[in-house]
């Protein structure tokens, strides 16, 4: 019995693309919730704290805009578009900077988020393009 053409679709980067899109959507939702809480003067944040980059409202707008960009990037990554790939890389890079700024308030979460962002960037740079099918051999 000879082996016919395989019906198995080889896509070496599928797991990284799914991970990147899912994590971008999750982090985007979290950042939007934190941003809206900061804009609305919620009791979630401690009052009277001085920020290096302005006040709590500015920080809230930065988080809300970054979260919206991350959610948009996740849709682009799931649709396998080039703009989604590059927006995802940019959004994860911006989130690295945001986590560096917020590392003093929640260090464990920030360090985990840094590793997730690096994995997103690596996955999208390595497997995010439409030519990733040529990597299968």
Helices and strands as residue ranges (DSSP letters): H 14-39, H 56-78, H 82-101, H 107-127, G 130-136
